[in-house]
Amino acid sequence: MDSGSNLSEENPNRLPKALYAFLEEKLKLSPIPFDSLHNDSDWTFVIKLHTYIEASLNHLIVSHFKDDRLYQIISRLEVSDQTKGKLAFVKDLDLLPEEYRSFIKQLSEIRNGLVHKAENLDYSLKKYVAKLDKQQRKNLWNALASTFSYIGKWEPDILDNIIKNMPRLALHIGVSCIMLEISRKTNS
């Protein structure tokens, strides 16, 4: 993606039609909350993103087995449990690449760290990213780079700038790209 792209947290690009269709037709969810994520607090933003990823994983796994009766069972599984959760199914069935699974796991870790403590209601993603050590930042960068590749080639310095200065946008794009990939896989 060229450095002249017009991405910002205040004015994110509208969701592609394919993502709206996936939300409404496959997940049976309104796209309005997803499209308005930029208005939410960081705490709410992370919780909503994780909810959309979880709904997408439910759809991916149930679609793989072509049996809607499994939805109630699959929807109750934890997302990131590597032995008996949704990501265990996704890995063992080779439904998403390792980099996407890594991003989902990291998003789940962020969400799990937030949801159980009331003092996290004023959570800041920028502060979170600033506190990451070198290896954690590298892991996040690698996971996001793989999801961003869904929409084109990104210069490393541009992607690094987005992650550091606009982490909400980075996570929003990452989740959107994974959902588009799940939509593509479940429509074929």
C-alpha positions in Angstrom: 0.0 0.0 0.0 1.4 3.4 -0.8 2.2 6.0 1.8 -0.4 8.3 0.3 -3.3 6.1 1.4 -5.9 7.9 3.4 -6.2 5.8 6.5 -6.9 7.3 9.9 -8.6 6.3 13.1 -10.9 9.3 12.9 -12.1 8.4 9.3 -11.6 4.7 8.7 -12.5 3.4 5.2 -16.0 2.0 5.0 -16.2 -1.8 5.1 -16.2 -3.6 1.8 -19.6 -4.9 0.6 -18.3 -8.5 1.0 -17.8 -7.9 4.7 -21.2 -6.4 5.2 -22.7 -9.3 3.4 -20.8 -11.8 5.6 -21.9 -10.0 8.7 -25.6 -9.9 7.7 -26.0 -13.1 5.7 -23.7 -15.6 7.3 -23.2 -14.3 10.9 -26.8 -12.8 11.1 -25.3 -9.7 12.7 -25.9 -6.1 12.0 -22.9 -4.3 10.4 -23.8 -1.1 12.3 -21.9 -1.9 15.5 -18.8 -3.0 13.4 -18.9 0.1 11.2 -19.1 2.3 14.3 -16.2 0.8 16.2 -14.2 4.0 15.9 -16.7 5.7 18.3 -16.1 3.2 21.1 -13.7 3.4 24.0 -10.7 1.2 23.6 -12.1 -1.3 26.1 -15.4 -1.6 24.2 -13.5 -1.7 20.9 -11.5 -4.7 21.9 -14.5 -6.6 23.3 -16.5 -5.9 20.1 -13.7 -7.0 17.8 -13.2 -10.2 19.8 -16.9 -10.9 19.6 -16.9 -10.5 15.8 -13.8 -12.8 15.5 -15.5 -15.4 17.8 -18.7 -15.3 15.7 -16.6 -15.7 12.5 -14.7 -18.7 14.0 -18.0 -20.3 15.0 -19.2 -19.9 11.4 -15.9 -21.2 9.9 -15.9 -24.4 12.0 -19.6 -25.2 11.7 -19.4 -24.5 7.9 -16.4 -26.9 7.7 -18.5 -29.7 9.1 -21.6 -28.7 7.2 -23.8 -29.3 10.2 -25.6 -26.4 11.9 -26.4 -28.6 14.8 -22.8 -28.1 16.0 -23.3 -24.4 16.4 -24.4 -24.6 20.1 -21.4 -26.7 21.0 -18.8 -24.8 19.0 -20.1 -21.4 20.2 -19.5 -22.4 23.9 -15.8 -23.3 23.3 -13.1 -20.8 24.4 -11.5 -19.1 21.5 -7.8 -19.4 22.2 -7.5 -22.7 24.1 -4.8 -24.5 22.1 -6.0 -28.0 23.0 -9.8 -27.8 23.2 -10.9 -24.4 21.9 -11.9 -22.9 18.6 -8.3 -22.2 17.6 -7.4 -25.9 18.2 -10.1 -26.9 15.7 -9.0 -24.2 13.3 -5.3 -25.4 13.5 -6.0 -29.1 13.3 -8.4 -28.7 10.4 -6.0 -26.2 8.7 -8.8 -23.6 8.3 -6.6 -20.5 8.8 -2.9 -19.9 8.5 -0.7 -19.8 11.6 -0.2 -16.0 11.3 -4.0 -15.4 11.5 -4.3 -17.8 14.4 -1.5 -15.9 16.1 -3.3 -12.6 15.7 -6.5 -14.1 17.0 -4.7 -15.5 20.0 -3.1 -12.1 20.7 -6.5 -10.4 20.4 -8.0 -13.0 22.8 -5.2 -12.3 25.3 -5.8 -8.6 25.2 -9.6 -9.2 25.6 -9.1 -11.6 28.5 -6.9 -9.2 30.3 -9.6 -6.5 30.0 -12.9 -8.2 30.6 -12.4 -9.4 34.2 -11.2 -6.1 35.8 -13.3 -3.0 36.2 -10.2 -0.8 36.4 -9.6 -1.6 32.8 -12.6 0.4 31.6 -10.3 3.3 30.8 -7.9 1.0 28.9 -5.7 2.5 26.2 -4.5 0.5 23.3 -1.7 3.1 22.6 -0.4 2.6 26.2 -0.7 -1.2 25.7 1.4 -1.1 22.6 3.9 1.3 24.1 4.5 -1.2 27.0 5.1 -4.2 24.8 8.7 -5.5 25.0 10.6 -6.0 21.8 9.6 -9.6 21.3 5.9 -8.9 22.0 5.9 -6.0 19.6 7.6 -8.2 16.9 5.0 -10.9 17.4 2.1 -8.4 17.1 3.8 -6.9 14.0 4.2 -10.3 12.3 0.6 -11.3 13.0 -0.7 -8.0 11.8 1.5 -7.9 8.7 0.1 -11.3 7.6 -3.5 -10.1 8.0 -2.7 -6.8 6.2 -1.3 -8.7 3.3 -4.8 -9.8 2.5 -5.4 -6.3 1.2 -2.0 -5.6 -0.4 1.7 -5.2 0.2 2.6 -2.8 3.0 5.9 -1.1 3.5 7.3 -2.1 6.9 7.7 1.4 8.2 4.1 2.3 7.3 2.7 -0.8 9.0 5.0 -0.1 12.0 3.7 3.5 12.2 0.0 2.3 12.1 0.6 -0.2 14.9 2.4 2.3 17.1 0.3 5.4 16.5 -3.1 3.9 15.4 -3.4 0.5 17.1 -7.2 0.6 16.9 -7.0 1.0 13.1 -4.4 -1.8 12.9 -6.6 -4.2 14.9 -9.7 -3.1 13.0 -8.0 -3.9 9.6 -6.6 -7.2 11.0 -10.0 -8.4 12.2 -11.7 -7.2 8.9 -9.1 -9.1 6.8 -9.6 -12.3 8.8 -13.3 -12.0 8.5 -13.1 -11.5 4.8 -10.8 -14.6 4.5 -13.4 -16.6 6.5 -16.1 -15.3 4.3 -14.2 -16.3 1.2 -13.5 -19.8 2.6 -17.0 -20.5 3.6 -18.5 -19.2 0.3 -16.5 -21.6 -1.9 
